[in-house]
Amino acid sequence: MKKSEMVAIKREDREETVNRITRMIEYQKEKLMERIEADNERANRVQLEKAALLATRHNLRKKVDMQKAKVMDEFEKMKRRGKIDVRTA
């Protein structure tokens, strides 16, 4: 084998190695981006669920407060009418 052929073969081997490493790095980048996107989607989902939960809690608290106020108003009306003994209530 001639020296020029050996040099050409070594050059091709280096090029193949560089190409293989480049493909491997690209694959790793793709996988990392997929994981980042999945994490972002999960974070967005958690944020939406949290917002929905807070809205539900707010609405329930508002409803409970309104019911409590209504009961207290009725109780006060009954006290004023004398239909309730305030000492036992």
LODREN-935117 format. One record per residue: x, y, z of N, C-alpha, C, O in turn; residue in three letters. Coordinates in steps of 0.001 Angstrom, whole numbers. Atoms other than C-alpha are relative to their C-alpha. Layout:
<recs>
[rec [X, Y, Z], [X, Y, Z], [X, Y, Z], [X, Y, Z], "Ala"]
...
</recs>
This chain:
<recs>
[rec [846, -1169, 0], [0, 0, 0], [896, 1238, 0], [1898, 1296, 712], "Met"]
[rec [-781, -1225, 106], [1313, 3410, -883], [-284, 914, 1183], [-1312, 811, 1852], "Lys"]
[rec [131, -951, -1097], [1841, 6165, 1625], [-1203, 924, -215], [-1913, 1242, 739], "Lys"]
[rec [1128, -883, 297], [-722, 8396, -106], [-1334, -707, 250], [-2302, -82, 682], "Ser"]
[rec [1227, 764, -275], [-3325, 5625, 146], [-242, -94, 1504], [-1382, 15, 1956], "Glu"]
[rec [123, 73, -1457], [-2623, 5256, 3887], [-489, 1339, 561], [-1337, 1372, 1452], "Met"]
[rec [415, -1335, -442], [-2996, 9009, 4372], [-1478, 223, -325], [-2230, 763, 487], "Val"]
[rec [1398, -156, 412], [-6272, 8969, 2445], [-917, -827, 899], [-1987, -353, 1281], "Ala"]
[rec [810, 867, -863], [-7608, 6065, 4548], [-109, 604, 1392], [-1191, 616, 1979], "Ile"]
[rec [32, -622, -1325], [-6642, 7791, 7800], [-905, 1232, -8], [-1653, 1462, 942], "Lys"]
[rec [845, -1189, 117], [-8322, 10999, 6604], [-1473, -402, -16], [-2294, 221, 658], "Arg"]
[rec [1383, 488, 58], [-11513, 9071, 5764], [-452, -497, 1369], [-1581, -236, 1785], "Glu"]
[rec [344, 468, -1350], [-11428, 7389, 9186], [-282, 1174, 928], [-1235, 1140, 1707], "Asp"]
[rec [223, -1178, -845], [-11106, 10778, 10876], [-1314, 686, -358], [-2059, 1103, 529], "Arg"]
[rec [1255, -617, 436], [-13957, 12197, 8812], [-1199, -808, 486], [-2189, -239, 946], "Glu"]
[rec [1089, 856, -485], [-16157, 9206, 9682], [-176, 161, 1505], [-1298, 202, 2009], "Glu"]
[rec [66, -180, -1455], [-15278, 9636, 13351], [-651, 1344, 341], [-1508, 1418, 1221], "Thr"]
[rec [584, -1325, -225], [-16107, 13344, 13228], [-1497, -25, -306], [-2297, 521, 455], "Val"]
[rec [1424, 89, 367], [-19402, 12609, 11460], [-785, -783, 1040], [-1892, -390, 1407], "Asn"]
[rec [674, 823, -1013], [-20298, 9899, 13989], [-193, 791, 1287], [-1267, 762, 1886], "Arg"]
[rec [90, -807, -1219], [-19538, 12203, 16916], [-1025, 1127, -182], [-1793, 1424, 733], "Ile"]
[rec [967, -1072, 281], [-21538, 15018, 15285], [-1428, -529, 69], [-2301, 114, 653], "Thr"]
[rec [1347, 597, -54], [-24555, 12728, 14818], [-385, -329, 1439], [-1530, -129, 1843], "Arg"]
[rec [268, 348, -1392], [-24245, 11545, 18420], [-358, 1247, 805], [-1282, 1220, 1618], "Met"]
[rec [281, -1252, -710], [-24161, 15124, 19711], [-1379, 535, -394], [-2130, 997, 465], "Ile"]
[rec [1322, -451, 465], [-27192, 16053, 17589], [-1113, -830, 640], [-2138, -285, 1050], "Glu"]
[rec [987, 879, -628], [-29093, 13037, 18942], [-182, 379, 1466], [-1309, 450, 1957], "Tyr"]
[rec [85, -385, -1411], [-28250, 14045, 22517], [-717, 1340, 163], [-1500, 1520, 1095], "Gln"]
[rec [694, -1294, -37], [-29394, 17613, 21813], [-1499, -177, -190], [-2302, 443, 508], "Lys"]
[rec [1426, 265, 243], [-32693, 16311, 20421], [-673, -564, 1243], [-1748, -115, 1639], "Glu"]
[rec [575, 617, -1194], [-33296, 14139, 23470], [-127, 1011, 1132], [-1129, 1016, 1848], "Lys"]
[rec [52, -1021, -1036], [-32474, 17022, 25806], [-1138, 983, -257], [-1860, 1355, 668], "Leu"]
[rec [1094, -914, 343], [-34868, 19339, 23956], [-1357, -654, 253], [-2283, 11, 717], "Met"]
[rec [1258, 707, -267], [-37609, 16698, 24180], [-299, -18, 1487], [-1441, 186, 1900], "Glu"]
[rec [208, 4, -1456], [-37079, 16430, 27938], [-384, 1389, 497], [-1259, 1526, 1352], "Arg"]
[rec [319, -1371, -413], [-37130, 20216, 28314], [-1440, 344, -372], [-2162, 932, 432], "Ile"]
[rec [1380, -273, 429], [-40370, 20473, 26309], [-1003, -753, 872], [-2043, -207, 1240], "Glu"]
[rec [897, 783, -860], [-41956, 17688, 28368], [-96, 643, 1377], [-1183, 733, 1947], "Ala"]
[rec [11, -665, -1308], [-40935, 19441, 31588], [-796, 1302, -48], [-1536, 1619, 883], "Asp"]
[rec [756, -1255, 147], [-42330, 22739, 30315], [-1501, -262, -75], [-2294, 450, 540], "Asn"]
[rec [1425, 342, 93], [-45637, 21112, 29393], [-545, -402, 1364], [-1647, -4, 1742], "Glu"]
[rec [444, 420, -1330], [-45843, 19492, 32832], [-124, 1211, 921], [-1087, 1308, 1682], "Arg"]
[rec [51, -1206, -837], [-45064, 22830, 34533], [-1226, 843, -348], [-1897, 1360, 545], "Ala"]
[rec [1188, -762, 417], [-47770, 24574, 32481], [-1279, -660, 493], [-2202, 16, 947], "Asn"]
[rec [1173, 735, -476], [-50269, 21843, 33356], [-194, 219, 1501], [-1311, 457, 1961], "Arg"]
[rec [79, -198, -1456], [-49455, 22179, 37065], [-470, 1415, 309], [-1286, 1617, 1208], "Val"]
[rec [403, -1390, -210], [-49819, 25958, 36846], [-1496, 188, -272], [-2187, 867, 487], "Gln"]
[rec [1429, -110, 323], [-53237, 25655, 35174], [-856, -677, 1066], [-1895, -148, 1463], "Leu"]
[rec [752, 703, -1047], [-54406, 23104, 37748], [-15, 813, 1287], [-1035, 883, 1972], "Glu"]
[rec [-70, -827, -1207], [-53219, 25359, 40569], [-949, 1183, -103], [-1659, 1500, 852], "Lys"]
[rec [893, -1148, 193], [-55074, 28343, 39114], [-1464, -429, 113], [-2278, 276, 710], "Ala"]
[rec [1372, 500, -79], [-58237, 26262, 38735], [-370, -315, 1444], [-1476, -12, 1890], "Ala"]
[rec [257, 331, -1404], [-57940, 25010, 42302], [-207, 1255, 834], [-1114, 1311, 1664], "Leu"]
[rec [160, -1256, -738], [-57469, 28525, 43656], [-1332, 671, -316], [-1980, 1222, 573], "Leu"]
[rec [1286, -589, 381], [-60493, 29740, 41690], [-1148, -750, 670], [-2102, -134, 1145], "Ala"]
[rec [1039, 807, -645], [-62588, 26865, 43043], [-72, 313, 1488], [-1157, 482, 2044], "Thr"]
[rec [-18, -322, -1432], [-61477, 27576, 46604], [-577, 1381, 262], [-1311, 1578, 1230], "Arg"]
[rec [526, -1356, -148], [-62250, 31272, 46151], [-1524, -3, -124], [-2221, 620, 676], "His"]
[rec [1453, 59, 209], [-65733, 30505, 44812], [-701, -688, 1165], [-1766, -248, 1600], "Asn"]
[rec [603, 695, -1134], [-66441, 28041, 47616], [-8, 886, 1239], [-1004, 934, 1961], "Leu"]
[rec [-76, -895, -1153], [-65267, 30526, 50259], [-1064, 1093, -115], [-1723, 1427, 870], "Arg"]
[rec [1002, -1038, 228], [-67498, 33210, 48722], [-1399, -546, 277], [-2217, 120, 910], "Lys"]
[rec [1314, 616, -199], [-70480, 30834, 48721], [-259, -257, 1485], [-1352, 8, 1985], "Lys"]
[rec [143, 276, -1434], [-69874, 29788, 52336], [-229, 1297, 765], [-1074, 1348, 1658], "Val"]
[rec [180, -1290, -677], [-69544, 33414, 53437], [-1398, 563, -232], [-2009, 1122, 678], "Asp"]
[rec [1357, -479, 295], [-72801, 34305, 51682], [-1034, -793, 796], [-1978, -214, 1333], "Met"]
[rec [930, 822, -772], [-74592, 31370, 53329], [53, 362, 1479], [-981, 437, 2143], "Gln"]
[rec [-161, -371, -1402], [-73188, 32322, 56715], [-686, 1338, 282], [-1371, 1492, 1292], "Lys"]
[rec [634, -1306, -176], [-74315, 35930, 56268], [-1520, -136, -32], [-2222, 521, 737], "Ala"]
[rec [1449, 199, 101], [-77784, 34752, 55254], [-549, -610, 1292], [-1580, -170, 1802], "Lys"]
[rec [441, 639, -1250], [-78092, 32502, 58315], [37, 1006, 1144], [-881, 1062, 1963], "Val"]
[rec [-94, -994, -1075], [-76893, 35295, 60585], [-1108, 1048, -122], [-1663, 1474, 890], "Met"]
[rec [1099, -949, 203], [-79426, 37708, 59047], [-1320, -591, 473], [-2097, 86, 1147], "Asp"]
[rec [1237, 662, -429], [-82240, 35210, 59604], [-49, -109, 1523], [-1089, 96, 2148], "Glu"]
[rec [-59, 113, -1455], [-81076, 34658, 63155], [-301, 1343, 658], [-1040, 1403, 1640], "Phe"]
[rec [252, -1337, -548], [-81060, 38415, 63824], [-1469, 388, -148], [-2055, 985, 755], "Glu"]
[rec [1423, -301, 208], [-84544, 38762, 62322], [-854, -734, 1028], [-1798, -169, 1580], "Lys"]
[rec [768, 785, -970], [-85827, 35976, 64572], [173, 566, 1405], [-772, 578, 2193], "Met"]
[rec [-234, -603, -1321], [-84222, 37609, 67610], [-840, 1254, 169], [-1437, 1471, 1223], "Lys"]
[rec [755, -1252, -76], [-85864, 40941, 66817], [-1498, -262, 137], [-2207, 473, 825], "Arg"]
[rec [1425, 343, -64], [-89253, 39294, 66362], [-364, -651, 1322], [-1542, -774, 1657], "Arg"]
[rec [257, 631, -1279], [-88870, 37598, 69707], [-313, -1466, -122], [-821, -2056, 832], "Gly"]
[rec [300, 1408, 202], [-89213, 34125, 68289], [1118, -912, 518], [1024, -2137, 433], "Lys"]
[rec [-1113, 792, -493], [-85942, 33027, 69829], [399, 532, 1366], [418, 1745, 1579], "Ile"]
[rec [-458, -418, -1307], [-84775, 33109, 73402], [1511, 205, -92], [2263, -760, -227], "Asp"]
[rec [-1387, -346, 216], [-81439, 34897, 73166], [895, -614, 1069], [2064, -897, 804], "Val"]
[rec [-807, 559, -1085], [-80257, 33518, 76507], [391, -1446, -259], [1440, -1881, 217], "Arg"]
[rec [-310, 1403, 266], [-80364, 29902, 75243], [654, -202, -1362], [1165, -1282, -1659], "Thr"]
[rec [-526, 136, 1360], [-79202, 30582, 71717], [1482, 88, -59], [2064, -9, -1139], "Ala"]
</recs>
